[in-house]
Amino acid sequence: MCGIAGLWNPGGSASRETLAAMIATLHHRGPDGTGFHLDGPVGTAHARLAIIDWPAARSRCATRTAASG
């Protein structure tokens, strides 16, 4: 089980502090690590639950996105 959170602030920049508070409420979903990605008015965060904690399995918020369609 993991958790994700995101925010969009059309009037300014996404706040890391706000994302940190949001993902803190999901700590029970993934207590093994968190990550953040901020890009102008958009921010995302994730909480990670390591079922099998392989060193290579650690993930971060992606810096690239893909869209289909």
N, CA, C and O atoms as a GROMACS GRO file, in nm:
protein
  276
    1MET      N    1   0.083  -0.116   0.000
    1MET     CA    2   0.000   0.000   0.000
    1MET      C    3   0.089   0.124   0.000
    1MET      O    4   0.182   0.133   0.080
    2CYS      N    5   0.062   0.216  -0.086
    2CYS     CA    6   0.132   0.343  -0.092
    2CYS      C    7   0.028   0.453  -0.095
    2CYS      O    8  -0.092   0.426  -0.105
    3GLY      N    9   0.072   0.577  -0.086
    3GLY     CA   10  -0.021   0.688  -0.093
    3GLY      C   11   0.034   0.798  -0.181
    3GLY      O   12   0.156   0.817  -0.189
    4ILE      N   13  -0.055   0.870  -0.248
    4ILE     CA   14  -0.013   0.982  -0.332
    4ILE      C   15  -0.099   1.104  -0.297
    4ILE      O   16  -0.213   1.091  -0.251
    5ALA      N   17  -0.042   1.220  -0.320
    5ALA     CA   18  -0.113   1.346  -0.300
    5ALA      C   19  -0.066   1.444  -0.406
    5ALA      O   20   0.045   1.433  -0.456
    6GLY      N   21  -0.151   1.537  -0.438
    6GLY     CA   22  -0.113   1.638  -0.536
    6GLY      C   23  -0.190   1.766  -0.514
    6GLY      O   24  -0.297   1.766  -0.452
    7LEU      N   25  -0.134   1.874  -0.564
    7LEU     CA   26  -0.203   2.000  -0.555
    7LEU      C   27  -0.170   2.087  -0.675
    7LEU      O   28  -0.065   2.073  -0.738
    8TRP      N   29  -0.261   2.176  -0.704
    8TRP     CA   30  -0.245   2.272  -0.813
    8TRP      C   31  -0.283   2.408  -0.757
    8TRP      O   32  -0.394   2.426  -0.706
    9ASN      N   33  -0.194   2.502  -0.766
    9ASN     CA   34  -0.217   2.638  -0.717
    9ASN      C   35  -0.210   2.733  -0.835
    9ASN      O   36  -0.103   2.786  -0.865
   10PRO      N   37  -0.322   2.756  -0.904
   10PRO     CA   38  -0.318   2.838  -1.026
   10PRO      C   39  -0.276   2.982  -1.002
   10PRO      O   40  -0.239   3.051  -1.097
   11GLY      N   41  -0.281   3.029  -0.879
   11GLY     CA   42  -0.243   3.166  -0.851
   11GLY      C   43  -0.098   3.183  -0.808
   11GLY      O   44  -0.057   3.295  -0.776
   12GLY      N   45  -0.019   3.076  -0.807
   12GLY     CA   46   0.119   3.087  -0.759
   12GLY      C   47   0.192   2.956  -0.770
   12GLY      O   48   0.168   2.877  -0.861
   13SER      N   49   0.281   2.934  -0.675
   13SER     CA   50   0.363   2.813  -0.675
   13SER      C   51   0.307   2.710  -0.578
   13SER      O   52   0.246   2.745  -0.477
   14ALA      N   53   0.327   2.584  -0.609
   14ALA     CA   54   0.290   2.476  -0.518
   14ALA      C   55   0.381   2.483  -0.397
   14ALA      O   56   0.500   2.512  -0.409
   15SER      N   57   0.326   2.456  -0.282
   15SER     CA   58   0.400   2.466  -0.156
   15SER      C   59   0.444   2.328  -0.108
   15SER      O   60   0.363   2.237  -0.092
   16ARG      N   61   0.575   2.314  -0.086
   16ARG     CA   62   0.627   2.187  -0.033
   16ARG      C   63   0.572   2.162   0.108
   16ARG      O   64   0.545   2.047   0.145
   17GLU      N   65   0.555   2.268   0.185
   17GLU     CA   66   0.502   2.253   0.321
   17GLU      C   67   0.359   2.198   0.318
   17GLU      O   68   0.324   2.112   0.399
   18THR      N   69   0.278   2.247   0.226
   18THR     CA   70   0.141   2.197   0.213
   18THR      C   71   0.142   2.050   0.171
   18THR      O   72   0.067   1.969   0.226
   19LEU      N   73   0.227   2.016   0.073
   19LEU     CA   74   0.237   1.876   0.031
   19LEU      C   75   0.286   1.787   0.144
   19LEU      O   76   0.237   1.676   0.161
   20ALA      N   77   0.381   1.836   0.222
   20ALA     CA   78   0.432   1.757   0.335
   20ALA      C   79   0.321   1.731   0.436
   20ALA      O   80   0.312   1.621   0.490
   21ALA      N   81   0.235   1.830   0.461
   21ALA     CA   82   0.123   1.810   0.553
   21ALA      C   83   0.023   1.710   0.495
   21ALA      O   84  -0.032   1.627   0.568
   22MET      N   85  -0.001   1.718   0.363
   22MET     CA   86  -0.094   1.626   0.299
   22MET      C   87  -0.043   1.482   0.307
   22MET      O   88  -0.119   1.392   0.341
   23ILE      N   89   0.084   1.462   0.276
   23ILE     CA   90   0.138   1.326   0.273
   23ILE      C   91   0.155   1.272   0.415
   23ILE      O   92   0.154   1.150   0.436
   24ALA      N   93   0.171   1.361   0.513
   24ALA     CA   94   0.181   1.317   0.653
   24ALA      C   95   0.052   1.249   0.698
   24ALA      O   96   0.056   1.159   0.782
   25THR      N   97  -0.062   1.291   0.643
   25THR     CA   98  -0.188   1.227   0.679
   25THR      C   99  -0.198   1.086   0.621
   25THR      O  100  -0.281   1.007   0.665
   26LEU      N  101  -0.113   1.055   0.523
   26LEU     CA  102  -0.112   0.922   0.460
   26LEU      C  103   0.007   0.838   0.508
   26LEU      O  104   0.039   0.737   0.446
   27HIS      N  105   0.071   0.879   0.615
   27HIS     CA  106   0.190   0.809   0.665
   27HIS      C  107   0.163   0.660   0.687
   27HIS      O  108   0.250   0.577   0.661
   28HIS      N  109   0.044   0.626   0.734
   28HIS     CA  110   0.010   0.485   0.757
   28HIS      C  111   0.005   0.405   0.628
   28HIS      O  112   0.012   0.282   0.631
   29ARG      N  113  -0.007   0.472   0.513
   29ARG     CA  114  -0.012   0.404   0.383
   29ARG      C  115   0.127   0.370   0.331
   29ARG      O  116   0.142   0.281   0.247
   30GLY      N  117   0.229   0.438   0.380
   30GLY     CA  118   0.364   0.414   0.332
   30GLY      C  119   0.468   0.476   0.422
   30GLY      O  120   0.520   0.584   0.391
   31PRO      N  121   0.500   0.411   0.533
   31PRO     CA  122   0.594   0.470   0.629
   31PRO      C  123   0.742   0.453   0.592
   31PRO      O  124   0.828   0.495   0.669
   32ASP      N  125   0.772   0.393   0.478
   32ASP     CA  126   0.911   0.363   0.444
   32ASP      C  127   0.980   0.468   0.359
   32ASP      O  128   1.096   0.450   0.322
   33GLY      N  129   0.914   0.575   0.328
   33GLY     CA  130   0.978   0.681   0.252
   33GLY      C  131   0.876   0.771   0.186
   33GLY      O  132   0.762   0.732   0.163
   34THR      N  133   0.919   0.892   0.158
   34THR     CA  134   0.834   0.988   0.089
   34THR      C  135   0.916   1.058  -0.019
   34THR      O  136   1.039   1.059  -0.014
   35GLY      N  137   0.847   1.115  -0.114
   35GLY     CA  138   0.913   1.192  -0.219
   35GLY      C  139   0.822   1.304  -0.264
   35GLY      O  140   0.700   1.296  -0.252
   36PHE      N  141   0.883   1.409  -0.316
   36PHE     CA  142   0.810   1.527  -0.360
   36PHE      C  143   0.859   1.570  -0.497
   36PHE      O  144   0.975   1.550  -0.532
   37HIS      N  145   0.769   1.629  -0.573
   37HIS     CA  146   0.806   1.689  -0.702
   37HIS      C  147   0.726   1.818  -0.715
   37HIS      O  148   0.604   1.818  -0.709
   38LEU      N  149   0.797   1.929  -0.734
   38LEU     CA  150   0.734   2.060  -0.751
   38LEU      C  151   0.771   2.115  -0.887
   38LEU      O  152   0.887   2.109  -0.929
   39ASP      N  153   0.672   2.169  -0.956
   39ASP     CA  154   0.694   2.230  -1.087
   39ASP      C  155   0.597   2.346  -1.104
   39ASP      O  156   0.486   2.329  -1.154
   40GLY      N  157   0.638   2.464  -1.060
   40GLY     CA  158   0.552   2.581  -1.069
   40GLY      C  159   0.427   2.564  -0.985
   40GLY      O  160   0.437   2.542  -0.864
   41PRO      N  161   0.309   2.574  -1.046
   41PRO     CA  162   0.185   2.566  -0.969
   41PRO      C  163   0.142   2.423  -0.934
   41PRO      O  164   0.042   2.405  -0.864
   42VAL      N  165   0.216   2.323  -0.980
   42VAL     CA  166   0.178   2.182  -0.959
   42VAL      C  167   0.279   2.115  -0.866
   42VAL      O  168   0.400   2.134  -0.878
   43GLY      N  169   0.226   2.035  -0.774
   43GLY     CA  170   0.312   1.959  -0.686
   43GLY      C  171   0.253   1.822  -0.660
   43GLY      O  172   0.131   1.807  -0.652
   44THR      N  173   0.339   1.722  -0.648
   44THR     CA  174   0.296   1.586  -0.615
   44THR      C  175   0.384   1.532  -0.503
   44THR      O  176   0.498   1.576  -0.485
   45ALA      N  177   0.330   1.438  -0.430
   45ALA     CA  178   0.404   1.372  -0.323
   45ALA      C  179   0.360   1.227  -0.316
   45ALA      O  180   0.249   1.193  -0.356
   46HIS      N  181   0.449   1.142  -0.266
   46HIS     CA  182   0.411   1.002  -0.247
   46HIS      C  183   0.470   0.949  -0.117
   46HIS      O  184   0.574   0.996  -0.070
   47ALA      N  185   0.400   0.852  -0.061
   47ALA     CA  186   0.447   0.777   0.056
   47ALA      C  187   0.466   0.634   0.010
   47ALA      O  188   0.380   0.578  -0.058
   48ARG      N  189   0.578   0.574   0.047
   48ARG     CA  190   0.614   0.442  -0.004
   48ARG      C  191   0.611   0.339   0.107
   48ARG      O  192   0.663   0.362   0.216
   49LEU      N  193   0.550   0.226   0.078
   49LEU     CA  194   0.552   0.110   0.167
   49LEU      C  195   0.637   0.003   0.101
   49LEU      O  196   0.605  -0.045  -0.008
   50ALA      N  197   0.746  -0.035   0.167
   50ALA     CA  198   0.836  -0.136   0.113
   50ALA      C  199   0.794  -0.274   0.162
   50ALA      O  200   0.810  -0.307   0.280
   51ILE      N  201   0.739  -0.354   0.072
   51ILE     CA  202   0.701  -0.490   0.107
   51ILE      C  203   0.826  -0.577   0.105
   51ILE      O  204   0.855  -0.648   0.202
   52ILE      N  205   0.901  -0.570  -0.004
   52ILE     CA  206   1.033  -0.632  -0.016
   52ILE      C  207   1.126  -0.516  -0.046
   52ILE      O  208   1.122  -0.460  -0.156
   53ASP      N  209   1.209  -0.480   0.048
   53ASP     CA  210   1.289  -0.359   0.034
   53ASP      C  211   1.422  -0.387  -0.034
   53ASP      O  212   1.526  -0.395   0.031
   54TRP      N  213   1.417  -0.403  -0.166
   54TRP     CA  214   1.539  -0.415  -0.244
   54TRP      C  215   1.597  -0.276  -0.263
   54TRP      O  216   1.522  -0.183  -0.290
   55PRO      N  217   1.729  -0.260  -0.249
   55PRO     CA  218   1.788  -0.127  -0.267
   55PRO      C  219   1.753  -0.066  -0.404
   55PRO      O  220   1.733   0.055  -0.414
   56ALA      N  221   1.745  -0.148  -0.507
   56ALA     CA  222   1.714  -0.096  -0.641
   56ALA      C  223   1.567  -0.061  -0.657
   56ALA      O  224   1.529   0.003  -0.754
   57ALA      N  225   1.485  -0.102  -0.563
   57ALA     CA  226   1.340  -0.078  -0.575
   57ALA      C  227   1.299   0.059  -0.522
   57ALA      O  228   1.184   0.099  -0.542
   58ARG      N  229   1.388   0.129  -0.458
   58ARG     CA  230   1.353   0.262  -0.407
   58ARG      C  231   1.318   0.352  -0.525
   58ARG      O  232   1.390   0.358  -0.624
   59SER      N  233   1.207   0.421  -0.511
   59SER     CA  234   1.161   0.506  -0.622
   59SER      C  235   1.148   0.650  -0.576
   59SER      O  236   1.133   0.678  -0.456
   60ARG      N  237   1.153   0.739  -0.670
   60ARG     CA  238   1.135   0.882  -0.645
   60ARG      C  239   1.022   0.930  -0.733
   60ARG      O  240   0.980   0.863  -0.828
   61CYS      N  241   0.973   1.047  -0.700
   61CYS     CA  242   0.875   1.110  -0.789
   61CYS      C  243   0.944   1.133  -0.923
   61CYS      O  244   1.059   1.178  -0.928
   62ALA      N  245   0.876   1.104  -1.029
   62ALA     CA  246   0.935   1.118  -1.162
   62ALA      C  247   0.954   1.264  -1.197
   62ALA      O  248   0.877   1.350  -1.154
   63THR      N  249   1.056   1.291  -1.276
   63THR     CA  250   1.078   1.427  -1.322
   63THR      C  251   1.024   1.444  -1.463
   63THR      O  252   1.020   1.555  -1.516
   64ARG      N  253   0.981   1.335  -1.525
   64ARG     CA  254   0.921   1.339  -1.659
   64ARG      C  255   0.784   1.277  -1.651
   64ARG      O  256   0.760   1.186  -1.572
   65THR      N  257   0.695   1.326  -1.732
   65THR     CA  258   0.562   1.266  -1.738
   65THR      C  259   0.533   1.222  -1.881
   65THR      O  260   0.591   1.275  -1.976
   66ALA      N  261   0.445   1.129  -1.894
   66ALA     CA  262   0.404   1.081  -2.025
   66ALA      C  263   0.253   1.094  -2.037
   66ALA      O  264   0.179   1.072  -1.941
   67ALA      N  265   0.210   1.131  -2.153
   67ALA     CA  266   0.065   1.143  -2.177
   67ALA      C  267   0.030   1.060  -2.300
   67ALA      O  268   0.108   1.051  -2.394
   68SER      N  269  -0.086   1.002  -2.297
   68SER     CA  270  -0.130   0.927  -2.414
   68SER      C  271  -0.253   0.995  -2.471
   68SER      O  272  -0.328   1.063  -2.401
   69GLY      N  273  -0.272   0.976  -2.600
   69GLY     CA  274  -0.390   1.031  -2.662
   69GLY      C  275  -0.355   1.139  -2.752
   69GLY      O  276  -0.443   1.199  -2.814
   0.00000   0.00000   0.00000
